[in-house]
């Protein structure tokens, strides 16, 4: 077991875009063991009124610091936003991205919206990956500089064309596959984007890993509530996003 | 100080039991602390054949509680016996197998297969609100409870606990029917049938539309039902419903529970069972109570 419950001191917290909160906490145990794609299961309020933790991806780790970014969306994340001193975190959890620099030359990392955050640590560990980051519009563009520090090949796309490439990031990936050799694709983002990435990867025989999200209970694989449908079908068709995922091979899951 | 409790002839080292469905087969929590800490593990609901369960989403938070609709996803009773019992036998805690069937014959067949498998007790799940056939259909009618309990008792060679549904008009009628049918113990409550709607999409949050409500929100209902059932039967009671800390556990014991089960609280605090046990000990120290059994049914009604 490399996960446990930790009380983590908040060392920085700021809103980097409307409702997007960037937090760094102190936790050597998580920082030293976390792998890209893993997540934190975070206590957002008192356990009587708010009995479920919220799963939030790890964005980055360095030395004894863990960084995660969340969107203020509902009751849980609005409460989490109010915590200034110490956050109760269960982690690191889940199946990380598979990194093998020998087998996977020419990697592409493609993320959309808040799905770009779990990809930063991955992009840092890969050898000069091609990175496509999609956002709805300019006001939502986040972490561009962080990704550019990780790789020289970063392109930002906005749906409304207000910044960077005008259109969906998936179009950039389509062009890339036409022009260059791509050995592996890593992706996280809204389901329609993941579906398009999966189809594109499979049509071109490219290995592809995607990170999924689901409403979650225990976070450690016991309660079977955060299931996703897999291609295996039959009695074993549901797998646990928290334990078997959140990162899956695209060919494993039905989106 | 004595923490041992006896449920239908089975001695538990302490009154803490994990509630079925929240703790899997113990493997995941067993990585975090020794399961010897527990009085018993009540495992994920088992069916005769493996079950895929319901489509996601299967869980959502509500005020002070959660709604779930897993739909009895499990590997089937034979895989449980083969793969899980040997793992659970490494610990001193007792094993309770929760069984659910589509037919009375299913329950009887599972009782046969699990007797002598190393399991200490059976918990008849006749109260699952999340499956279409069987489950709660058996648990909401006193005549059916009497009949199914009698039939399962013919096949079970180990004590049988009947798990009661709160989704009934009068739970004491159901408890008395289980007792008349030969049940060795009762556990209550299963989840309350509930529903939540996303007002932005106007769709139910759970794919199954409805789900079972558990957590602190249901605790007063559960305490009341335990109290009522304790008044009308002589059977040992495993009380559950929103137990989150030692004080909650003590409250259930005062209402008439001989042991308590912890479910939803495990999700927030993976060590919940350990800290609840400690909370009971703290209460006993504070009030100079030497035997945990001295708490059972000691609510003072004037």
Contacts between the chains, C-beta under 8 A, distances in Angstrom:
chain1	res1	chain2	res2	distance
A	1	B	31	4.1
A	1	B	32	6.4
A	4	B	32	7.1
A	5	B	269	7.3
A	5	B	270	6.5
A	5	B	271	7.0
A	43	B	268	6.5
A	47	B	216	7.9
A	47	B	244	5.9
A	47	B	265	6.9
A	47	B	268	4.2
A	47	B	269	6.5
A	48	B	64	6.2
A	48	B	216	4.7
A	48	B	244	6.2
A	49	B	63	6.8
A	49	B	64	5.4
A	49	B	216	7.7
A	50	B	61	6.6
A	50	B	64	8.0
A	51	B	61	6.5
A	51	B	64	7.0
A	51	B	65	6.4
A	51	B	66	5.7
A	51	B	215	4.6
A	51	B	216	6.7
A	51	B	244	7.8
A	51	B	264	5.4
A	51	B	265	7.4
A	51	B	267	6.5
A	51	B	268	5.5
A	52	B	59	7.5
A	52	B	61	4.4
A	52	B	66	6.0
A	52	B	267	6.0
A	52	B	268	6.9
A	53	B	267	6.9
A	53	B	268	6.2
A	75	B	61	7.6
A	76	B	61	7.1
A	90	B	270	6.6
A	214	B	56	5.7
A	214	B	57	6.7
A	215	B	56	7.4
A	215	B	57	4.5
A	215	B	58	7.4
A	215	B	59	5.2
A	215	B	60	5.8
A	215	B	205	7.8
A	216	B	59	7.1
A	217	B	22	7.8
A	217	B	59	5.0
A	217	B	66	7.2
A	217	B	68	7.1
A	217	B	267	4.9
A	218	B	22	7.3
A	218	B	28	7.2
A	218	B	266	6.4
A	218	B	267	4.8
A	218	B	270	7.3
A	219	B	267	7.5
A	220	B	28	4.5
A	220	B	29	7.5
A	220	B	31	7.8
A	220	B	32	7.7
A	220	B	270	6.7
A	221	B	24	7.0
A	221	B	27	7.9
A	221	B	28	4.7
A	222	B	22	7.0
A	222	B	23	5.7
A	222	B	24	3.7
A	222	B	27	7.7
A	222	B	28	4.2
A	222	B	29	6.3
A	222	B	266	7.6
A	223	B	21	7.0
A	223	B	22	5.7
A	223	B	23	8.0
A	223	B	24	7.1
A	223	B	59	7.6
A	223	B	68	7.7
A	223	B	70	7.4
A	223	B	267	6.7
A	224	B	21	7.9
A	224	B	24	7.4
A	224	B	44	7.3
A	224	B	53	6.6
A	224	B	58	7.4
A	224	B	70	5.1
A	224	B	73	5.0
A	225	B	56	7.9
A	225	B	58	4.4
A	225	B	59	3.7
A	225	B	68	5.7
A	225	B	70	6.0
A	226	B	56	7.1
A	226	B	58	7.4
A	226	B	59	7.2
A	227	B	53	6.8
A	227	B	55	7.9
A	227	B	56	4.8
A	227	B	58	6.2
A	227	B	73	7.3
A	228	B	56	6.5
A	229	B	55	7.1
A	229	B	56	7.7
A	234	B	52	7.1
A	235	B	49	7.8
A	235	B	50	4.2
A	235	B	51	6.8
A	235	B	52	5.1
A	236	B	50	7.6
A	236	B	52	7.2
A	237	B	52	5.3
A	238	B	52	5.9
A	238	B	53	5.7
A	238	B	55	8.0
A	238	B	56	7.5
A	238	B	73	6.3
A	243	B	28	7.6
